[in-house]
Amino acid sequence: MAVQQIKGKTFATVFVPEGKLHILTNKISDYLEKLTPKGKFKNKDLVESISEIHRAALEALWTDDPDALPAGEQDAIWWEIWLRAGDDPQGTVDFFKTHAENLGMRVDPEIIRFPDRIVVSAWGTKAHLSRSVRLLKSIAELRRAKDTADFFTRMDAIEQREWMRALLGSVTPPPSECPLVCILDTGINRGHPMLQMFLPVDNLHAYDPAWNVDDRAGHGTEIAGLALYGDLSEALARNEPVQVTHQLESVKIKPHNIENPPHLYGDITTEAVARAESQNPSHQRVICMAISATDTRDRGRPSSWSAAIDKICSGAVDDTQRLMLIAAGNTPPEFRHYYPFSSMSDAGIHDPGQAWNAITVGAYTDKAHFDVREYPDYQLVAPQGDLSPSSSTSLIWQRPWPLKPDIVLEGGNMAVDPAAGEADYIDSLGLLSTNYLHTTGKPFVITRDTSAATALASRMAARIQAQYPSLWPETIRAILIHSAEWTDAMRGRFKANNQRDWENLLRCCGYGVPNLERALWSAQNDTTLIAQDDLQPFDKTNSRYVTRDLNLHAIPWPREILQQWGETPVEMRVTLSYFVEPNPARRGWGRKYSYASHGLRFDVKRPEESLDVFRAAINRLARDEERGRKSSRPGDKNWDLGANLRKLGSIHSDTWRGTAADLAERGYIAVFPVIGWWRENPRQGRWNKKARYSLIVTIRTPETRIELYNAVQNVIRQSVEISIF
């Protein structure tokens, strides 16, 4: 037992072996209820003055966000209860259900089974759960169950509006000069009460004025709700203040029941962005486009549409770089019962998802709960945490095309109808958003798929932009990808034992699911640094066009501290992001360097190399790549992906794993150019342009953040202009 004084109160922390909580609580009960033969309280010396041991035990089992635990003893919520499976899993479930219901709780029939745990959900209060020692003994951990969308879709319109008004009463609007999420879609119905204050009338546009600006299909209004609030089923259930960090713009690029000529979409997208920018030239913005072509024959090769997006992002016309997120596109619904093969054998990510500079967003799902009484014998299509059934992939693409999608966010799940044998939509497996038919029906509606995931990603990007307005679009793109991690389900499916496995994982799930907290603040044991810099890739010498700059970044980690940690395992993640200027002419694509204006790469100094030797090695590496030769620099096996896999596209992210002592002797990262059409096509006059890039480096260590963070701060103040967030 550890005892400490905090603000005049004495707190005792008692270690209890797993499964032995009843021994301690029985002693407490004896103290409270029984006397010794001499008339004294039993176990008096052990538990004198402790009166809330059951509640403390319950709180010790809580592994979710501390703020999600109800404050009051009588505040009822849905609990996600992780039971110890034991030798008799079904007996464990039966015991818990009977015991909990006898205490007045409502236990849902849904069950998720894992090797050592069984997950059930139950409605009740802290007082219910903490009343019984036997009940607490069966619990391994407690979390707050996620409210599903069908809780709200089952309501009538009047009840939904009451919930909507309650949420609106807790919303704090952003400042006037906030970022904008510019939605290129079917229009937005601004009259929706949840959108009105965040979408000024002047921010509504249409590519063709004859289309009007309203939404007659519903898609754009659904995207708008998610881009502002996220999944509304979560926002409504939290019952806490909501800070909105951005406003909306809408440019209608797809009219209802009218198809634009496919070859015009590149021009339509360019004009749509220009129209929004002319109205609000001083605002930063995130461009969100969840519309894609149904034709997937490009298979990763640039199209006129994807190249137009690359041009928009790169600033090739006006030197203004832009942040754009686009949907990967959906698999055909009629084949999703063949999951995961339907995602892996589908024709691939839809045009313009192959754009190098945009963030292409796929979908994964954490949605796994539905009412088994309403849907008996239905089976989930996708396991919790895995790729969503709707998400297309780039498995069928060949090199040198980029690794897409870049990231995945929640896109909902499906369940197989046992009678039809096909995948079916269920409300609880979808996301809740704003309904374009709000005036004649309910204000909320279910939405899903890669469109929903793209809206969520755009919201995340806008929140980062609001927090750090000085960051470049290339940097926010890098931060989103740098913060992403693969779920256990994704890693379990692909194993990643060799480079082919890693590539399959990347082409299905991108770099994983981005984490907003990690993106904004860095994780608890991480130290993250970002650099925004540029270099001139090429130059002209004696009538020859040559590769020019190499930038060396001295990474300010504390070498002495890392050396002290010796064999302690550490991770270093590096992400390099830049935009290329496209040259999509299809003739000549056989040449390796015809599409991208330039490429950038990174490499890290090896422990045995001096700085001069490292610089020489990088020069040879750049020459090897531009000549199409196998690299003369030995591979560094400490990287997950390695130099050959991570170099595809225009964003490169990889993780190094090793010891602190090894990391201490590295210390430098080189960013260097490789050949592109700026050099190979000098008639265009671009050979002497500069190229911007963003470099992010994270050191992750076991439980040592404070010491490392403070040391890094000191080094930065002394010598290196790199900011910490």
N, C-alpha and C positions, 0 to 999 in steps of 0.2 A: 504493500500500500504506500502511495506517495501522498504526502500532505503538504499543502501550501496555503499561504494567506493571500487573499486578493480582496482589496478594498474592505478590510475589516472582517471578512468572512473566511471561515476555514473550509477548504475543499479537499476531499480525499479521493484519490483515483485508485481503484482496486482492480488488479488483474484477475480475470476469471477465465479458466480454460474453456474452449469451445464445448458447448453441450452441458456445462456444469453450472449454469446460471441458477438453476433451481436450488442448488445447495446453499448459495449465498442468500437467495430470497427466502428460503425456508427459515434460515437463521434470523432474518429480519422479521418474518412473520411470528416466529416464536418470541422474539423480543417484544413485539407489539401485543401479543395475545396471551402469553404464558408467564407464570411466576415459578421461581425455584422453590424448593421446600422451605427456604428461609424467608420467602415472601418478596424476593427481589426479582427484578425483570430478568428474564432469561437472556443470555448472551449480551448482558449489559455492557461489558468492556469492549465488545466488538462493534456494536452499532448504536452506542449512546448518541442521541440527538439526530440520528438519520431517520427521516420520516417519509422520504419520497424515493425510495430505492427503485420501485417499479418504474416510475416515470424516467428516472435516470438511466435505467437499463434499456428502456425503449429508445431513448435518445442516443444511447451508445450504439444501437443497432442501425441508426440512420446513416446511410451512405450517399444520400442525394445532396443537392444544393441546400445548405443550412437554411436559406431563406424560404425554401419550399415546405419546411416542416411547420405545421399549424402552430400558431402561438398559444391559442386557448385549448384547454383540456376538452372542451365540448364542440370544437370546430370539426365538423365532419368532412372528410375527403375520401376519394378513392385511393387506397394504399396498394402499392405494388409490393407483395410480400414474397420474399425468397425463402423457401423452406429447405431444411436439410433433408435430402432424399432418404438417407439411411438405408437399411437393408430391406425395408418395406415401403417403397415410394407411395403406393396407393393407400396404404394404411396411414401414412403421414398426412396425405391430402384429406382422407376421411376424418381423421382426428381433428385436424385444424378446422375443417368446415363445420363439424358438429359443435366443437367447442366455441368457435367464433359466433355462430348463429345463436347459441344458447346465451351468449353475452349481449345479443342485440345487434350484431353486425350482419350485413348482407354480403354473401360471398358469391362472386360471379362464377359461372360454370367453366369459363375458359381456363385452360392450363397449358403452360409451356414447360417441357421437361428437358433438363440437361443432365449430364452424368452424375453430378453431385448436388444438384439443386432442382427444386420445383418452384415455378413462379405462379402465383395466383393473385387475383385482385379482390379487394374487399372494401366495402363502404362502412366507415365508422369513424370514431374519434380516438384521440390519444387515451382518453379515459377507458374506452372499451378495451383497447389492446393491453393497457398496463394493469388491468384489473386481475389478470390471471398469470401466475408464475408458470403454469404448465403451457399456456399459450406462448409466452415469451420464449420458453425453452426450445420450442420447435422452430423458431425463426432464426435464420442466419443473418439476414439484413432486411432493411426496410427502405423503400423509395416511394416517391409520390407517383402514382399512375398518371400517365398522360391521357388527358381528356380527348376522346375521339370525336371526329366531325359529326357522327350520326347522333350524338347527344343533342346537337343543335338542329340538325336537319329534321329530327322528329318533332320539333316544336312547330306550332302554327305561326303565322306571320306576326300576330300580335305579340306573342312571347319573344320571338326573335328580335322584334323592334325594341322591347324592353331591355334585352341584353345589349343591344347596339347602343342605346342611349346611355346605359351605365358605362360602357367602354368609352364612349365619346366624352363623358364627363371626367374621365381620368387622363385624357390626352393633353400633353403639352406640345404646342406647335413649335417648329424650328424657327430660328432667326430669319430675317428677310433675305440675307445673302447666303442662304444655305445651298448645298448641292441639289441638283435636279436628277431624277431618273427619267430619262427620255424614252418613252415606250413607243416603238414602231410596231403597229399592230392593226387591229380592226377598229380603232377608235376607243374612246372611254366615255361612258355616260357620267358626266360630271355631277348630275343631280343626285347621285347616291350620297346620303348624308355622311358616310364615312370617307368620302373622297373630296367632297366639295371644298373644304377649307384648305386642301393641299393641292388643288388644281385650279389656278386662276383661269378665267375665261380666255385671256390672251395666250395661254399656253396650249390651247387646243388648235390643231392644224390638220389639214388633209393634203395629200400630194396633189389630188385633183379637187379643186373647190366644189365641183359638181357633186362630189360624194357626200358632202356635209361632214361634220366632225364627230357625230355621235356613233355609238357602238350598237349595231343591229345584229351582231352575231354572238356577243357575250364574251368572247375570248379576251379582248383587250381590257375590259372591266375586271375580269378575274385576275389578270396579270397585275393590274393596278393595285388591287387589294393586298395581294401578297407582297408586292414591291414596297408598300407602305408599312404593313403590320406583320408580315410573315403569316404563318398558318394561323388563321383567326381562331381556330378551336383552342390553341394554346394561349393567345392573347386574351380571349374572353374568360378562360378558366382561371387565369392568374389573379384576377381581381386586385390589381395593383397599378400604380401610375405608369403611363406609357409615354415615353419621350420619343417623338418622331423627329428624326434628324434631317429630313430632306422633303422636297416637294416633287411634284410630277409634271412632266410634259407629255403630250400625246401628239403623234403624227400618224394619221390614218394612211396606211400604205396598202391595205387590202380591203376593198369594199365588199359588202355583203352580196353574195350571189353573182359576183363579177370576177372573172379571172384576168389578171394582168398578163400581158405577153411575157413568157419566161425570160426572154432576152433583155427585158427592160428593168428587171429588179435591181441590177447594179446601179443604174441611173436613178431609179426611184429611191433607193436607200440613200444615195449621195445627196439627192435633192431634199429628202426628208430631214436629214441631219442639218443641212445648211439652213433650212427654213426655221428649225427650232433655234439654232444658234443666232440667227438674225434677230429673233424676238428677245432673247436673253443673252446677249454677248458676254456679259460679265460673270455669269454663273459657271461654276464647274458642273460637269454632268457625267452621268453614267448612262450609256446608250444600251437599252435592253431590246433585243429583237428575238421573239420566240416564234417566229414564222420561218419555215424552211420549205424547200422544194420537195415534192414527192419523188422526183427523179434522182436516183443515186448512182447513175452510171459513171460519174467522174472518179469515184473510188479513190479519193484523196488528191487527185490532180486538180490544180487551180482551175476555176471557172471564171467567167466574166463577173459573176456576182461575188464570189469569194475574193477575187482580186480587187474588186471595188472596195470591199470592206478593209482589206489590207491597206489599200491606198488611203482610205478615210482615217484609219488609225495611225498610219505612219507620218501624217502631216506632209506628204510629198508635194501637195499643191500650195499650202499656205503655212507650212512649218508649225502647225498646231497639232500635237499628238492627241489622240482620243482613246478613251477606254470604252470598249464595246464587248458586251456579252451576248452570245447567240446560242440558241438551242441546238443540241446534237440531232434532234429529230427522233421520231417514235417508230418502234417496230409495228408491223401490222397486227392489230388486236386479234384477228382470227387465228393467229399462230402462237399466241403467247402461252397457251397450255403446254407448248413444247419447251418452255423455259428450262434451262438457260440456253439451249441450242438455238432458240428463236432469236436471241440477241447476238449470238456469236456467228450464226450463218446467214443472218440478214444481209441485205445488199450494202449495209454500212451507214455511217453517219451521213446525214442529208446535206446537200448543198444549201447554204454556204458554210457548213460546219467545218470545212477543211481550211478556212482562213487561218493563216499563220499568226496574225497579230491579235485576233479576237480571242477572248476566253470562251471556249466551247464547253457548254454545260450539259453533262449527262445526268441521269437520275439513279439514286439508290433508294432504299426504303428501310425505315425503322417501324413501319406500320405492320403490326402483327396480330391485332386483337379484333375479333368480330363476334357477334352474338351467335353462339352455336345453337341456340334454341330456334332462332329465326333462319339460320343457314345450317341445318344438320348435315353432317358428313361432307361439308365443303372443306377443301384443303388449300392452305396458302400456296400461292404460286412461288413467291420468292421468300427465302429464309430471312428472318430479321437481320438487318445490317448488310444485306447483299445488294447486288445490282437490281434496280427496279425492272419489272417485266417489260416496261415500255422503252427502256433505254437502248438506243442503237450504239454500235461500237465500230472501231476501225480495224478489226482483226483481218479483214480481207484486203486492206490497203498494203501496198508494198513500199519499201523505201524508195526515194528519200523523203516521202511525205511525213508530215508531223505526227506526233503521238497525240491522238485525240480520243475522248474528250480530255479537257484539262483538269476539270474537277467534277464531282457529282454532289448533288444535294437532293433533299427529299422530293420524290416524285410519286409517292403512293405505291400501293400494292394491289394485287388482285387475288381472287380465290377461284378454284376450279369447281364448277357446278357438276356434281356427280351424275346428274341425269343427262346433261348435254355433253359432258366431257370437255367443255371449253372454259377458258378463263372468263370470269365475270367481275364487273365492278361492284364493290360494296362500299357504302358511304363511310363506314368507320376506317376504311383503308385509304381514304382520300384526304385532301386538304380542304379547309374551309376558306372561302373568299367572298368577295362582293359580287352580288347578282345584278346584271344589267337590267333585269326586269323588276327592280325593287319597287317600282310604283304600283305594279299590279300583282305582285307576288311577295315572296319572302326576300328579305334583304341579303340573305346568305345563300351560297350555292357551293356544291362540291366541284373541285378542280383537281388536276393531276398531271402526270407525265412530265416530259422534259421541259415543257413550257413553264409549269409550276416551279421546277427546279431552277430555271433561268431567272425567274422573277425573284426567288429567294436569294440567289447569288447576287443579283443586281442590288437588292436591299443591303446585303452585307457590304458590297463595294461602296455604296453610298455612305454607309455608316463609317467606314474607314476614311473615306474622303472628307467627311464632316469633322472627324477627329484630327486628321492631319492634312489640312488644306494645302500645305506646301509640297506634298508628294506628287510626283509625276504619274501619269497613267501607267507607264511601264512599271512603276514601283508598286502601285496598288495591285496590278495584275500579279506581280511577283509575290506580294504579301499573301494574297488569297491562296496561291499555289503552295507557297512556303509553309503556310499554316495547316495544309491539308494532310490527313493521315488516312491510311487504309484501315477499315474495320477488321475485326477478327474474322468475320465471315468472308470478306474479300481475300484476306491472306490465306485462309483455310482452303478456299477454292483453287487458288493458283499456286500455292506452295512456294513459288519463287526460289527454286533450287538452282536455276541456271539462267542465262541471259534470255533465252526464249520464254521462260516462265515470267520473268520481269516484264518483257515486252507485251506478253498477253495480258498481264495485269494492267499495265498502263493503257493499252488500247481498249480495254473494257471499262475500267474504273478511273482512268486518269490518275492523278496523284492522290486521289481519295477525297475525303469529306473535309472542307475547310472549317476551321474553328475560329469563331469571331473573337472569343476572349484571347486566344493565343495570338491572333492577328493584331488585336488592339494593344495588348499589354505585355505580351510574351507570357509563356506558361510559368508555373511556379518555380521550376528548377532550370529554366532556360535563360541564357543571356543572348540577346539578338541585336545585331547591328545592321544598319542599312547604309549603302553609299549610292549616291546619284552622280554619275560622271559621264564623260564622253571621250572619244578618241577619233583620230582620223585614220580610217582603215587603209587608205591607199594614197599613193603619191606618184609623181612623175620624175624620173631621174634619167638624164641622157636619152630622152625620147622613149624610155621604157616605163611602163606602168607597173609599180611594185607595191607590195604590202608594206605598210609603214609602222604604225604605232603598236606598242605593247605596254599596257598599264600594269604596274605592280602595286598591289594593295598590301600594306603592312597591317595585318589583323591584330588589333590591340588586346589580345588575351594575355593574362598574367603568366608568363613563362615559369616564374619561380614557383607559383602555386601549383601549376600543372605538374611540374617536376616533383613536388612534394607528394602529390597523389600517386605517383609511380604507376602501378599496374591497375589502378582504378579504371573501369571501363567508361568511356565517354563517347559521345556522338557529335559530329559536326555536320550540319546540313548547309549546303550552298545552293543558292538559286540566282541565276543570271537571266535577266529579262531585257529584251530590246525589240524594236519594231523594224521590219524590213520594208523597203520600197519594192513593190511587185513589178514583174515584167512577165505577163501571162501568155505571151505569144506562144502558141502550141508548137509551131515548127521550131526545131532546135532544142526541144526539151530533152533530147538524148544527151545533151551536154549537161554536166552536173551543176553548173553554176548559172543557169539561165534565168531562173525565177527570182531568187532573192538578190537584193542589191549587195548584200554582204552577209557574212556570218560572224558570230562571236563565239568564243569558247572560253572556258576557265580551266585552270589546273592549279594544283597546290604543290608547294615545294616539298621534296622528300627530305627526311631527316639527314641523310648522308650528303645532301647537295649544299654547296655554297650558293650565295645569291648569283654569282656570275655563271656558275655551272647550270643553275636553274634557268636563267635567262637564255642561255645557249640552247638548252634542251627544248624550251618553248619555241624558239625560232625554228629548230629542226622539225618540231611537231607540226607547226603551221605549214612549212614547206611540204612535208609528207602528205598532208591532207589535200592541199591544192594540186599536187601532182598525182593524186589518186593512188599513192603508195601505202603499203602497210606501215603503221607507225613504228618509228625506230626507238620510241620511248617505251620502256617496259611498262606493262600495265600495273596499276596500283590495285591490288586485290581487296583493299579495305573498303572500296566503294560498293554500294548496292548495285547500281546500274552500270557504271563504268563509262569511259569516255566515248566508246563507239555507239552506245545506245542513247545516252543522254543528249547527244549533239543534234538530234532530229528536231526540226522546227526552229522557233525563235525564242523559246524559253527552255532553260536547261536547269534541272533541279536534281540533286543527288545527295545521298547521305554517306558520310565516312564513319566507320566504326573502328575503334582501336583503344589503346591505353592513353591515359593522360600524359605519360612520359613521352610517348611517340608524338602526340599532338603538340607538345611543348616545343619540339624541334622543327616544326614545319613553319608556321609564322607568316608565310607570304602566299597570296593568291594572285595569279596572273590572269588578266583578261586580255585576249589577243584576237585579232581578226583572221578570218579565212576568206578566200577569194569569192567574189560575187560579180554581178553584171556591171556594177559601178566601175570595176577595173577592166573587165573583159569587153565592155562596150563603151569605150571612152568617147565615142562620137556624141553620146548623150550629155557630156559635160558634167557628169556627177562624180568623177573620179577623185575630186578633192573635197568632197563633203565630209562633215563630221557626223558621227553616229553616237547617239545617247544610249546609256544603258543603266540598269539598276542592279546592284549586287547586294544580296542579303546573306548573312552568315549567322548561324545559330550554334552555340555550344550548349549541349544538354549534358548535365552531370547529375549524379545521384545525391540529392539532398544537400547541395552545397551552394545554392544560388547566391545567398547574401554575401559570402566571402568573395566569390568570383565576381559578382556584379560590382561590388565596391572597388575591387582591384581594377576591373576594366574601365570604370568611370575615371579613375585616376590616370590611367595610361592615356585615355582619350583626351583629357584636359591638357596633358603635356604635349601631345605630338600629332594626333591624327584627327582630321575633320570628318568624323563619321558620327551620325546621330543615333541615339538609343531610344527605342520606344518600348 
